[in-house]
Amino acid sequence: MATLTIRNVDPELQKRLRVRAALNGRSMEAELRHILKDVLRAHDDEHEVSLAESIRRRFAPFGGVDDLVLPPREAVGEPPEFKD
């Protein structure tokens, strides 16, 4: 596992981190890991797109699908009968 060193941290920020860590029952190091994990997970969630949005984005350069004209539906015939 990697080790990170953060230099020149504002003393007020460090104090707030210490308080937040204590309120959550974690060390400052564990609190930082938790914060980083939450922020990066939220960032990943922003990039997840529904299937409908993915289709819309794919066809946008070709004029999109919003103005797509669909032909009217027609009744279909009876299904075929199969003999045993």
PDB file of N, CA, C and O in Angstrom:
ATOM      1  N   MET A   1       0.840  -1.165   0.000  1.00  0.00           N
ATOM      2  CA  MET A   1       0.000   0.000   0.000  1.00  0.00           C
ATOM      3  C   MET A   1       0.888   1.232   0.000  1.00  0.00           C
ATOM      4  O   MET A   1       1.948   1.240   0.626  1.00  0.00           O
ATOM      5  N   ALA A   2       0.457   2.272  -0.701  1.00  0.00           N
ATOM      6  CA  ALA A   2       1.253   3.490  -0.841  1.00  0.00           C
ATOM      7  C   ALA A   2       1.193   4.350   0.410  1.00  0.00           C
ATOM      8  O   ALA A   2       0.246   4.279   1.194  1.00  0.00           O
ATOM      9  N   THR A   3       2.224   5.161   0.577  1.00  0.00           N
ATOM     10  CA  THR A   3       2.279   6.124   1.662  1.00  0.00           C
ATOM     11  C   THR A   3       2.333   7.510   1.051  1.00  0.00           C
ATOM     12  O   THR A   3       3.125   7.767   0.144  1.00  0.00           O
ATOM     13  N   LEU A   4       1.492   8.404   1.549  1.00  0.00           N
ATOM     14  CA  LEU A   4       1.461   9.783   1.064  1.00  0.00           C
ATOM     15  C   LEU A   4       1.931  10.711   2.169  1.00  0.00           C
ATOM     16  O   LEU A   4       1.636  10.492   3.344  1.00  0.00           O
ATOM     17  N   THR A   5       2.658  11.739   1.790  1.00  0.00           N
ATOM     18  CA  THR A   5       3.070  12.769   2.728  1.00  0.00           C
ATOM     19  C   THR A   5       2.507  14.086   2.233  1.00  0.00           C
ATOM     20  O   THR A   5       2.701  14.452   1.074  1.00  0.00           O
ATOM     21  N   ILE A   6       1.817  14.792   3.099  1.00  0.00           N
ATOM     22  CA  ILE A   6       1.241  16.084   2.718  1.00  0.00           C
ATOM     23  C   ILE A   6       1.942  17.159   3.529  1.00  0.00           C
ATOM     24  O   ILE A   6       1.895  17.164   4.759  1.00  0.00           O
ATOM     25  N   ARG A   7       2.587  18.058   2.823  1.00  0.00           N
ATOM     26  CA  ARG A   7       3.345  19.122   3.483  1.00  0.00           C
ATOM     27  C   ARG A   7       2.552  20.432   3.442  1.00  0.00           C
ATOM     28  O   ARG A   7       1.608  20.584   2.666  1.00  0.00           O
ATOM     29  N   ASN A   8       2.956  21.352   4.283  1.00  0.00           N
ATOM     30  CA  ASN A   8       2.405  22.718   4.319  1.00  0.00           C
ATOM     31  C   ASN A   8       0.893  22.740   4.519  1.00  0.00           C
ATOM     32  O   ASN A   8       0.184  23.494   3.852  1.00  0.00           O
ATOM     33  N   VAL A   9       0.407  21.918   5.430  1.00  0.00           N
ATOM     34  CA  VAL A   9      -1.020  21.903   5.748  1.00  0.00           C
ATOM     35  C   VAL A   9      -1.308  23.078   6.675  1.00  0.00           C
ATOM     36  O   VAL A   9      -0.610  23.282   7.668  1.00  0.00           O
ATOM     37  N   ASP A  10      -2.324  23.838   6.349  1.00  0.00           N
ATOM     38  CA  ASP A  10      -2.740  24.970   7.159  1.00  0.00           C
ATOM     39  C   ASP A  10      -3.096  24.478   8.573  1.00  0.00           C
ATOM     40  O   ASP A  10      -3.856  23.520   8.717  1.00  0.00           O
ATOM     41  N   PRO A  11      -2.555  25.120   9.607  1.00  0.00           N
ATOM     42  CA  PRO A  11      -2.826  24.666  10.981  1.00  0.00           C
ATOM     43  C   PRO A  11      -4.324  24.623  11.310  1.00  0.00           C
ATOM     44  O   PRO A  11      -4.760  23.738  12.047  1.00  0.00           O
ATOM     45  N   GLU A  12      -5.098  25.537  10.793  1.00  0.00           N
ATOM     46  CA  GLU A  12      -6.544  25.530  11.042  1.00  0.00           C
ATOM     47  C   GLU A  12      -7.199  24.305  10.396  1.00  0.00           C
ATOM     48  O   GLU A  12      -8.104  23.700  10.970  1.00  0.00           O
ATOM     49  N   LEU A  13      -6.735  23.953   9.208  1.00  0.00           N
ATOM     50  CA  LEU A  13      -7.246  22.767   8.530  1.00  0.00           C
ATOM     51  C   LEU A  13      -6.881  21.504   9.313  1.00  0.00           C
ATOM     52  O   LEU A  13      -7.694  20.590   9.444  1.00  0.00           O
ATOM     53  N   GLN A  14      -5.673  21.465   9.821  1.00  0.00           N
ATOM     54  CA  GLN A  14      -5.241  20.320  10.623  1.00  0.00           C
ATOM     55  C   GLN A  14      -6.082  20.205  11.891  1.00  0.00           C
ATOM     56  O   GLN A  14      -6.451  19.101  12.293  1.00  0.00           O
ATOM     57  N   LYS A  15      -6.383  21.328  12.516  1.00  0.00           N
ATOM     58  CA  LYS A  15      -7.200  21.330  13.724  1.00  0.00           C
ATOM     59  C   LYS A  15      -8.599  20.804  13.405  1.00  0.00           C
ATOM     60  O   LYS A  15      -9.138  19.987  14.153  1.00  0.00           O
ATOM     61  N   ARG A  16      -9.190  21.264  12.306  1.00  0.00           N
ATOM     62  CA  ARG A  16     -10.527  20.804  11.920  1.00  0.00           C
ATOM     63  C   ARG A  16     -10.526  19.312  11.609  1.00  0.00           C
ATOM     64  O   ARG A  16     -11.476  18.602  11.938  1.00  0.00           O
ATOM     65  N   LEU A  17      -9.457  18.842  10.974  1.00  0.00           N
ATOM     66  CA  LEU A  17      -9.333  17.415  10.679  1.00  0.00           C
ATOM     67  C   LEU A  17      -9.250  16.611  11.976  1.00  0.00           C
ATOM     68  O   LEU A  17      -9.887  15.565  12.101  1.00  0.00           O
ATOM     69  N   ARG A  18      -8.468  17.096  12.936  1.00  0.00           N
ATOM     70  CA  ARG A  18      -8.323  16.404  14.215  1.00  0.00           C
ATOM     71  C   ARG A  18      -9.680  16.307  14.926  1.00  0.00           C
ATOM     72  O   ARG A  18     -10.021  15.262  15.481  1.00  0.00           O
ATOM     73  N   VAL A  19     -10.448  17.397  14.904  1.00  0.00           N
ATOM     74  CA  VAL A  19     -11.768  17.408  15.546  1.00  0.00           C
ATOM     75  C   VAL A  19     -12.711  16.451  14.826  1.00  0.00           C
ATOM     76  O   VAL A  19     -13.422  15.674  15.463  1.00  0.00           O
ATOM     77  N   ARG A  20     -12.715  16.511  13.500  1.00  0.00           N
ATOM     78  CA  ARG A  20     -13.588  15.622  12.717  1.00  0.00           C
ATOM     79  C   ARG A  20     -13.239  14.159  12.975  1.00  0.00           C
ATOM     80  O   ARG A  20     -14.129  13.325  13.144  1.00  0.00           O
ATOM     81  N   ALA A  21     -11.952  13.852  13.004  1.00  0.00           N
ATOM     82  CA  ALA A  21     -11.516  12.479  13.257  1.00  0.00           C
ATOM     83  C   ALA A  21     -11.971  12.023  14.638  1.00  0.00           C
ATOM     84  O   ALA A  21     -12.440  10.895  14.796  1.00  0.00           O
ATOM     85  N   ALA A  22     -11.837  12.880  15.625  1.00  0.00           N
ATOM     86  CA  ALA A  22     -12.244  12.517  16.983  1.00  0.00           C
ATOM     87  C   ALA A  22     -13.755  12.285  17.050  1.00  0.00           C
ATOM     88  O   ALA A  22     -14.210  11.346  17.702  1.00  0.00           O
ATOM     89  N   LEU A  23     -14.531  13.137  16.379  1.00  0.00           N
ATOM     90  CA  LEU A  23     -15.986  12.973  16.382  1.00  0.00           C
ATOM     91  C   LEU A  23     -16.407  11.652  15.733  1.00  0.00           C
ATOM     92  O   LEU A  23     -17.420  11.059  16.105  1.00  0.00           O
ATOM     93  N   ASN A  24     -15.623  11.208  14.769  1.00  0.00           N
ATOM     94  CA  ASN A  24     -15.937   9.961  14.065  1.00  0.00           C
ATOM     95  C   ASN A  24     -15.216   8.751  14.660  1.00  0.00           C
ATOM     96  O   ASN A  24     -15.343   7.637  14.152  1.00  0.00           O
ATOM     97  N   GLY A  25     -14.460   8.973  15.736  1.00  0.00           N
ATOM     98  CA  GLY A  25     -13.777   7.870  16.395  1.00  0.00           C
ATOM     99  C   GLY A  25     -12.650   7.277  15.568  1.00  0.00           C
ATOM    100  O   GLY A  25     -12.376   6.080  15.651  1.00  0.00           O
ATOM    101  N   ARG A  26     -11.997   8.114  14.768  1.00  0.00           N
ATOM    102  CA  ARG A  26     -10.895   7.641  13.931  1.00  0.00           C
ATOM    103  C   ARG A  26      -9.647   8.480  14.187  1.00  0.00           C
ATOM    104  O   ARG A  26      -9.718   9.577  14.741  1.00  0.00           O
ATOM    105  N   SER A  27      -8.510   7.943  13.775  1.00  0.00           N
ATOM    106  CA  SER A  27      -7.276   8.727  13.803  1.00  0.00           C
ATOM    107  C   SER A  27      -7.337   9.730  12.654  1.00  0.00           C
ATOM    108  O   SER A  27      -8.177   9.609  11.763  1.00  0.00           O
ATOM    109  N   MET A  28      -6.464  10.700  12.677  1.00  0.00           N
ATOM    110  CA  MET A  28      -6.425  11.679  11.580  1.00  0.00           C
ATOM    111  C   MET A  28      -6.107  10.976  10.259  1.00  0.00           C
ATOM    112  O   MET A  28      -6.671  11.304   9.215  1.00  0.00           O
ATOM    113  N   GLU A  29      -5.208  10.018  10.322  1.00  0.00           N
ATOM    114  CA  GLU A  29      -4.842   9.277   9.117  1.00  0.00           C
ATOM    115  C   GLU A  29      -6.032   8.488   8.568  1.00  0.00           C
ATOM    116  O   GLU A  29      -6.286   8.497   7.363  1.00  0.00           O
ATOM    117  N   ALA A  30      -6.752   7.813   9.447  1.00  0.00           N
ATOM    118  CA  ALA A  30      -7.928   7.049   9.018  1.00  0.00           C
ATOM    119  C   ALA A  30      -9.012   7.977   8.485  1.00  0.00           C
ATOM    120  O   ALA A  30      -9.710   7.642   7.528  1.00  0.00           O
ATOM    121  N   GLU A  31      -9.149   9.143   9.110  1.00  0.00           N
ATOM    122  CA  GLU A  31     -10.147  10.116   8.647  1.00  0.00           C
ATOM    123  C   GLU A  31      -9.800  10.607   7.246  1.00  0.00           C
ATOM    124  O   GLU A  31     -10.684  10.748   6.402  1.00  0.00           O
ATOM    125  N   LEU A  32      -8.536  10.866   6.997  1.00  0.00           N
ATOM    126  CA  LEU A  32      -8.112  11.291   5.654  1.00  0.00           C
ATOM    127  C   LEU A  32      -8.383  10.205   4.621  1.00  0.00           C
ATOM    128  O   LEU A  32      -8.835  10.501   3.515  1.00  0.00           O
ATOM    129  N   ARG A  33      -8.107   8.945   4.973  1.00  0.00           N
ATOM    130  CA  ARG A  33      -8.405   7.850   4.042  1.00  0.00           C
ATOM    131  C   ARG A  33      -9.898   7.800   3.745  1.00  0.00           C
ATOM    132  O   ARG A  33     -10.307   7.605   2.600  1.00  0.00           O
ATOM    133  N   HIS A  34     -10.708   7.977   4.786  1.00  0.00           N
ATOM    134  CA  HIS A  34     -12.164   7.958   4.614  1.00  0.00           C
ATOM    135  C   HIS A  34     -12.623   9.107   3.706  1.00  0.00           C
ATOM    136  O   HIS A  34     -13.445   8.899   2.815  1.00  0.00           O
ATOM    137  N   ILE A  35     -12.103  10.296   3.926  1.00  0.00           N
ATOM    138  CA  ILE A  35     -12.465  11.460   3.116  1.00  0.00           C
ATOM    139  C   ILE A  35     -12.083  11.233   1.657  1.00  0.00           C
ATOM    140  O   ILE A  35     -12.882  11.474   0.752  1.00  0.00           O
ATOM    141  N   LEU A  36     -10.863  10.770   1.437  1.00  0.00           N
ATOM    142  CA  LEU A  36     -10.413  10.532   0.061  1.00  0.00           C
ATOM    143  C   LEU A  36     -11.280   9.484  -0.631  1.00  0.00           C
ATOM    144  O   LEU A  36     -11.656   9.654  -1.791  1.00  0.00           O
ATOM    145  N   LYS A  37     -11.597   8.402   0.078  1.00  0.00           N
ATOM    146  CA  LYS A  37     -12.422   7.347  -0.500  1.00  0.00           C
ATOM    147  C   LYS A  37     -13.808   7.882  -0.879  1.00  0.00           C
ATOM    148  O   LYS A  37     -14.316   7.593  -1.963  1.00  0.00           O
ATOM    149  N   ASP A  38     -14.414   8.662   0.022  1.00  0.00           N
ATOM    150  CA  ASP A  38     -15.743   9.222  -0.250  1.00  0.00           C
ATOM    151  C   ASP A  38     -15.732  10.177  -1.437  1.00  0.00           C
ATOM    152  O   ASP A  38     -16.617  10.129  -2.291  1.00  0.00           O
ATOM    153  N   VAL A  39     -14.745  11.028  -1.485  1.00  0.00           N
ATOM    154  CA  VAL A  39     -14.670  12.006  -2.574  1.00  0.00           C
ATOM    155  C   VAL A  39     -14.444  11.309  -3.913  1.00  0.00           C
ATOM    156  O   VAL A  39     -15.083  11.654  -4.908  1.00  0.00           O
ATOM    157  N   LEU A  40     -13.556  10.349  -3.942  1.00  0.00           N
ATOM    158  CA  LEU A  40     -13.269   9.661  -5.204  1.00  0.00           C
ATOM    159  C   LEU A  40     -14.428   8.772  -5.631  1.00  0.00           C
ATOM    160  O   LEU A  40     -14.684   8.638  -6.827  1.00  0.00           O
ATOM    161  N   ARG A  41     -15.133   8.164  -4.692  1.00  0.00           N
ATOM    162  CA  ARG A  41     -16.303   7.356  -5.025  1.00  0.00           C
ATOM    163  C   ARG A  41     -17.392   8.251  -5.607  1.00  0.00           C
ATOM    164  O   ARG A  41     -18.027   7.879  -6.594  1.00  0.00           O
ATOM    165  N   ALA A  42     -17.619   9.418  -5.019  1.00  0.00           N
ATOM    166  CA  ALA A  42     -18.623  10.356  -5.531  1.00  0.00           C
ATOM    167  C   ALA A  42     -18.246  10.805  -6.929  1.00  0.00           C
ATOM    168  O   ALA A  42     -19.110  10.964  -7.791  1.00  0.00           O
ATOM    169  N   HIS A  43     -16.954  11.009  -7.155  1.00  0.00           N
ATOM    170  CA  HIS A  43     -16.490  11.420  -8.486  1.00  0.00           C
ATOM    171  C   HIS A  43     -16.755  10.319  -9.498  1.00  0.00           C
ATOM    172  O   HIS A  43     -17.154  10.603 -10.627  1.00  0.00           O
ATOM    173  N   ASP A  44     -16.538   9.063  -9.111  1.00  0.00           N
ATOM    174  CA  ASP A  44     -16.811   7.939 -10.011  1.00  0.00           C
ATOM    175  C   ASP A  44     -18.294   7.827 -10.319  1.00  0.00           C
ATOM    176  O   ASP A  44     -18.678   7.525 -11.449  1.00  0.00           O
ATOM    177  N   ASP A  45     -19.139   8.072  -9.300  1.00  0.00           N
ATOM    178  CA  ASP A  45     -20.580   7.984  -9.497  1.00  0.00           C
ATOM    179  C   ASP A  45     -21.081   9.019 -10.490  1.00  0.00           C
ATOM    180  O   ASP A  45     -22.057   8.778 -11.200  1.00  0.00           O
ATOM    181  N   GLU A  46     -20.413  10.179 -10.547  1.00  0.00           N
ATOM    182  CA  GLU A  46     -20.825  11.218 -11.491  1.00  0.00           C
ATOM    183  C   GLU A  46     -20.644  10.759 -12.930  1.00  0.00           C
ATOM    184  O   GLU A  46     -21.340  11.236 -13.827  1.00  0.00           O
ATOM    185  N   HIS A  47     -19.718   9.841 -13.153  1.00  0.00           N
ATOM    186  CA  HIS A  47     -19.437   9.388 -14.511  1.00  0.00           C
ATOM    187  C   HIS A  47     -20.310   8.218 -14.946  1.00  0.00           C
ATOM    188  O   HIS A  47     -20.333   7.874 -16.127  1.00  0.00           O
ATOM    189  N   GLU A  48     -21.021   7.606 -14.020  1.00  0.00           N
ATOM    190  CA  GLU A  48     -21.916   6.516 -14.380  1.00  0.00           C
ATOM    191  C   GLU A  48     -23.146   7.106 -15.053  1.00  0.00           C
ATOM    192  O   GLU A  48     -23.755   8.049 -14.547  1.00  0.00           O
ATOM    193  N   VAL A  49     -23.501   6.542 -16.195  1.00  0.00           N
ATOM    194  CA  VAL A  49     -24.591   7.073 -16.989  1.00  0.00           C
ATOM    195  C   VAL A  49     -25.597   5.964 -17.241  1.00  0.00           C
ATOM    196  O   VAL A  49     -25.222   4.807 -17.433  1.00  0.00           O
ATOM    197  N   SER A  50     -26.873   6.319 -17.240  1.00  0.00           N
ATOM    198  CA  SER A  50     -27.906   5.332 -17.518  1.00  0.00           C
ATOM    199  C   SER A  50     -27.824   4.904 -18.981  1.00  0.00           C
ATOM    200  O   SER A  50     -27.186   5.569 -19.797  1.00  0.00           O
ATOM    201  N   LEU A  51     -28.470   3.798 -19.300  1.00  0.00           N
ATOM    202  CA  LEU A  51     -28.477   3.306 -20.672  1.00  0.00           C
ATOM    203  C   LEU A  51     -29.110   4.319 -21.607  1.00  0.00           C
ATOM    204  O   LEU A  51     -28.606   4.553 -22.706  1.00  0.00           O
ATOM    205  N   ALA A  52     -30.220   4.927 -21.176  1.00  0.00           N
ATOM    206  CA  ALA A  52     -30.904   5.916 -22.018  1.00  0.00           C
ATOM    207  C   ALA A  52     -29.992   7.109 -22.306  1.00  0.00           C
ATOM    208  O   ALA A  52     -29.933   7.585 -23.440  1.00  0.00           O
ATOM    209  N   GLU A  53     -29.282   7.592 -21.286  1.00  0.00           N
ATOM    210  CA  GLU A  53     -28.383   8.725 -21.478  1.00  0.00           C
ATOM    211  C   GLU A  53     -27.213   8.335 -22.368  1.00  0.00           C
ATOM    212  O   GLU A  53     -26.761   9.139 -23.183  1.00  0.00           O
ATOM    213  N   SER A  54     -26.723   7.121 -22.222  1.00  0.00           N
ATOM    214  CA  SER A  54     -25.634   6.647 -23.067  1.00  0.00           C
ATOM    215  C   SER A  54     -26.052   6.611 -24.539  1.00  0.00           C
ATOM    216  O   SER A  54     -25.286   7.009 -25.416  1.00  0.00           O
ATOM    217  N   ILE A  55     -27.264   6.135 -24.801  1.00  0.00           N
ATOM    218  CA  ILE A  55     -27.777   6.093 -26.181  1.00  0.00           C
ATOM    219  C   ILE A  55     -27.942   7.509 -26.721  1.00  0.00           C
ATOM    220  O   ILE A  55     -27.571   7.794 -27.859  1.00  0.00           O
ATOM    221  N   ARG A  56     -28.501   8.395 -25.896  1.00  0.00           N
ATOM    222  CA  ARG A  56     -28.691   9.783 -26.339  1.00  0.00           C
ATOM    223  C   ARG A  56     -27.364  10.424 -26.704  1.00  0.00           C
ATOM    224  O   ARG A  56     -27.262  11.097 -27.730  1.00  0.00           O
ATOM    225  N   ARG A  57     -26.347  10.225 -25.876  1.00  0.00           N
ATOM    226  CA  ARG A  57     -25.028  10.800 -26.163  1.00  0.00           C
ATOM    227  C   ARG A  57     -24.403  10.200 -27.425  1.00  0.00           C
ATOM    228  O   ARG A  57     -23.750  10.899 -28.198  1.00  0.00           O
ATOM    229  N   ARG A  58     -24.614   8.895 -27.620  1.00  0.00           N
ATOM    230  CA  ARG A  58     -24.025   8.239 -28.787  1.00  0.00           C
ATOM    231  C   ARG A  58     -24.593   8.793 -30.086  1.00  0.00           C
ATOM    232  O   ARG A  58     -23.855   8.966 -31.057  1.00  0.00           O
ATOM    233  N   PHE A  59     -25.898   9.075 -30.119  1.00  0.00           N
ATOM    234  CA  PHE A  59     -26.537   9.517 -31.343  1.00  0.00           C
ATOM    235  C   PHE A  59     -26.623  11.037 -31.484  1.00  0.00           C
ATOM    236  O   PHE A  59     -27.072  11.524 -32.521  1.00  0.00           O
ATOM    237  N   ALA A  60     -26.214  11.785 -30.488  1.00  0.00           N
ATOM    238  CA  ALA A  60     -26.254  13.245 -30.539  1.00  0.00           C
ATOM    239  C   ALA A  60     -25.489  13.814 -31.735  1.00  0.00           C
ATOM    240  O   ALA A  60     -26.001  14.724 -32.387  1.00  0.00           O
ATOM    241  N   PRO A  61     -24.283  13.321 -32.055  1.00  0.00           N
ATOM    242  CA  PRO A  61     -23.567  13.879 -33.203  1.00  0.00           C
ATOM    243  C   PRO A  61     -24.279  13.650 -34.552  1.00  0.00           C
ATOM    244  O   PRO A  61     -23.980  14.329 -35.535  1.00  0.00           O
ATOM    245  N   PHE A  62     -25.200  12.711 -34.590  1.00  0.00           N
ATOM    246  CA  PHE A  62     -25.905  12.398 -35.841  1.00  0.00           C
ATOM    247  C   PHE A  62     -27.288  13.035 -35.897  1.00  0.00           C
ATOM    248  O   PHE A  62     -28.105  12.675 -36.745  1.00  0.00           O
ATOM    249  N   GLY A  63     -27.551  13.973 -35.003  1.00  0.00           N
ATOM    250  CA  GLY A  63     -28.846  14.626 -34.990  1.00  0.00           C
ATOM    251  C   GLY A  63     -29.709  14.193 -33.824  1.00  0.00           C
ATOM    252  O   GLY A  63     -30.798  14.731 -33.627  1.00  0.00           O
ATOM    253  N   GLY A  64     -29.249  13.246 -33.061  1.00  0.00           N
ATOM    254  CA  GLY A  64     -29.975  12.830 -31.871  1.00  0.00           C
ATOM    255  C   GLY A  64     -31.154  11.939 -32.159  1.00  0.00           C
ATOM    256  O   GLY A  64     -31.394  11.547 -33.301  1.00  0.00           O
ATOM    257  N   VAL A  65     -31.882  11.624 -31.124  1.00  0.00           N
ATOM    258  CA  VAL A  65     -33.055  10.772 -31.251  1.00  0.00           C
ATOM    259  C   VAL A  65     -34.317  11.489 -30.791  1.00  0.00           C
ATOM    260  O   VAL A  65     -35.404  10.912 -30.820  1.00  0.00           O
ATOM    261  N   ASP A  66     -34.179  12.756 -30.363  1.00  0.00           N
ATOM    262  CA  ASP A  66     -35.335  13.496 -29.881  1.00  0.00           C
ATOM    263  C   ASP A  66     -36.345  13.762 -30.988  1.00  0.00           C
ATOM    264  O   ASP A  66     -37.550  13.762 -30.733  1.00  0.00           O
ATOM    265  N   ASP A  67     -35.882  13.985 -32.204  1.00  0.00           N
ATOM    266  CA  ASP A  67     -36.775  14.289 -33.325  1.00  0.00           C
ATOM    267  C   ASP A  67     -37.040  13.062 -34.192  1.00  0.00           C
ATOM    268  O   ASP A  67     -37.508  13.185 -35.324  1.00  0.00           O
ATOM    269  N   LEU A  68     -36.745  11.905 -33.669  1.00  0.00           N
ATOM    270  CA  LEU A  68     -36.921  10.673 -34.415  1.00  0.00           C
ATOM    271  C   LEU A  68     -38.406  10.425 -34.673  1.00  0.00           C
ATOM    272  O   LEU A  68     -39.214  10.428 -33.744  1.00  0.00           O
ATOM    273  N   VAL A  69     -38.756  10.210 -35.942  1.00  0.00           N
ATOM    274  CA  VAL A  69     -40.143   9.947 -36.312  1.00  0.00           C
ATOM    275  C   VAL A  69     -40.320   8.441 -36.418  1.00  0.00           C
ATOM    276  O   VAL A  69     -39.648   7.779 -37.208  1.00  0.00           O
ATOM    277  N   LEU A  70     -41.220   7.916 -35.623  1.00  0.00           N
ATOM    278  CA  LEU A  70     -41.483   6.488 -35.642  1.00  0.00           C
ATOM    279  C   LEU A  70     -42.710   6.205 -36.493  1.00  0.00           C
ATOM    280  O   LEU A  70     -43.692   6.945 -36.427  1.00  0.00           O
ATOM    281  N   PRO A  71     -42.668   5.151 -37.285  1.00  0.00           N
ATOM    282  CA  PRO A  71     -43.847   4.817 -38.088  1.00  0.00           C
ATOM    283  C   PRO A  71     -44.980   4.353 -37.179  1.00  0.00           C
ATOM    284  O   PRO A  71     -44.730   3.837 -36.090  1.00  0.00           O
ATOM    285  N   PRO A  72     -46.225   4.534 -37.618  1.00  0.00           N
ATOM    286  CA  PRO A  72     -47.338   4.099 -36.777  1.00  0.00           C
ATOM    287  C   PRO A  72     -47.325   2.584 -36.607  1.00  0.00           C
ATOM    288  O   PRO A  72     -46.876   1.850 -37.486  1.00  0.00           O
ATOM    289  N   ARG A  73     -47.816   2.143 -35.487  1.00  0.00           N
ATOM    290  CA  ARG A  73     -47.877   0.704 -35.229  1.00  0.00           C
ATOM    291  C   ARG A  73     -49.004   0.083 -36.028  1.00  0.00           C
ATOM    292  O   ARG A  73     -50.069   0.673 -36.211  1.00  0.00           O
ATOM    293  N   GLU A  74     -48.744  -1.100 -36.489  1.00  0.00           N
ATOM    294  CA  GLU A  74     -49.761  -1.837 -37.233  1.00  0.00           C
ATOM    295  C   GLU A  74     -50.015  -3.160 -36.543  1.00  0.00           C
ATOM    296  O   GLU A  74     -49.120  -3.743 -35.930  1.00  0.00           O
ATOM    297  N   ALA A  75     -51.241  -3.623 -36.651  1.00  0.00           N
ATOM    298  CA  ALA A  75     -51.569  -4.925 -36.070  1.00  0.00           C
ATOM    299  C   ALA A  75     -50.830  -6.015 -36.832  1.00  0.00           C
ATOM    300  O   ALA A  75     -50.666  -5.941 -38.050  1.00  0.00           O
ATOM    301  N   VAL A  76     -50.399  -7.001 -36.115  1.00  0.00           N
ATOM    302  CA  VAL A  76     -49.714  -8.123 -36.766  1.00  0.00           C
ATOM    303  C   VAL A  76     -50.708  -9.261 -36.939  1.00  0.00           C
ATOM    304  O   VAL A  76     -51.743  -9.310 -36.273  1.00  0.00           O
ATOM    305  N   GLY A  77     -50.388 -10.141 -37.813  1.00  0.00           N
ATOM    306  CA  GLY A  77     -51.269 -11.290 -38.077  1.00  0.00           C
ATOM    307  C   GLY A  77     -51.255 -12.275 -36.935  1.00  0.00           C
ATOM    308  O   GLY A  77     -50.550 -12.106 -35.940  1.00  0.00           O
ATOM    309  N   GLU A  78     -52.047 -13.300 -37.105  1.00  0.00           N
ATOM    310  CA  GLU A  78     -52.117 -14.376 -36.107  1.00  0.00           C
ATOM    311  C   GLU A  78     -50.814 -15.162 -36.116  1.00  0.00           C
ATOM    312  O   GLU A  78     -50.172 -15.283 -37.160  1.00  0.00           O
ATOM    313  N   PRO A  79     -50.420 -15.694 -34.976  1.00  0.00           N
ATOM    314  CA  PRO A  79     -49.203 -16.499 -34.953  1.00  0.00           C
ATOM    315  C   PRO A  79     -49.410 -17.808 -35.705  1.00  0.00           C
ATOM    316  O   PRO A  79     -50.536 -18.298 -35.791  1.00  0.00           O
ATOM    317  N   PRO A  80     -48.366 -18.366 -36.238  1.00  0.00           N
ATOM    318  CA  PRO A  80     -48.517 -19.619 -36.985  1.00  0.00           C
ATOM    319  C   PRO A  80     -48.860 -20.780 -36.061  1.00  0.00           C
ATOM    320  O   PRO A  80     -48.524 -20.771 -34.877  1.00  0.00           O
ATOM    321  N   GLU A  81     -49.522 -21.762 -36.613  1.00  0.00           N
ATOM    322  CA  GLU A  81     -49.846 -22.971 -35.861  1.00  0.00           C
ATOM    323  C   GLU A  81     -48.887 -24.071 -36.280  1.00  0.00           C
ATOM    324  O   GLU A  81     -48.639 -24.269 -37.469  1.00  0.00           O
ATOM    325  N   PHE A  82     -48.354 -24.780 -35.307  1.00  0.00           N
ATOM    326  CA  PHE A  82     -47.436 -25.870 -35.582  1.00  0.00           C
ATOM    327  C   PHE A  82     -48.122 -27.188 -35.260  1.00  0.00           C
ATOM    328  O   PHE A  82     -48.809 -27.321 -34.248  1.00  0.00           O
ATOM    329  N   LYS A  83     -47.917 -28.169 -36.155  1.00  0.00           N
ATOM    330  CA  LYS A  83     -48.507 -29.470 -35.939  1.00  0.00           C
ATOM    331  C   LYS A  83     -47.526 -30.367 -35.205  1.00  0.00           C
ATOM    332  O   LYS A  83     -46.319 -30.311 -35.440  1.00  0.00           O
ATOM    333  N   ASP A  84     -48.051 -31.185 -34.326  1.00  0.00           N
ATOM    334  CA  ASP A  84     -47.206 -32.089 -33.554  1.00  0.00           C
ATOM    335  C   ASP A  84     -46.753 -33.251 -34.376  1.00  0.00           C
ATOM    336  O   ASP A  84     -46.030 -34.115 -33.879  1.00  0.00           O
TER     337      ASP A  84
END
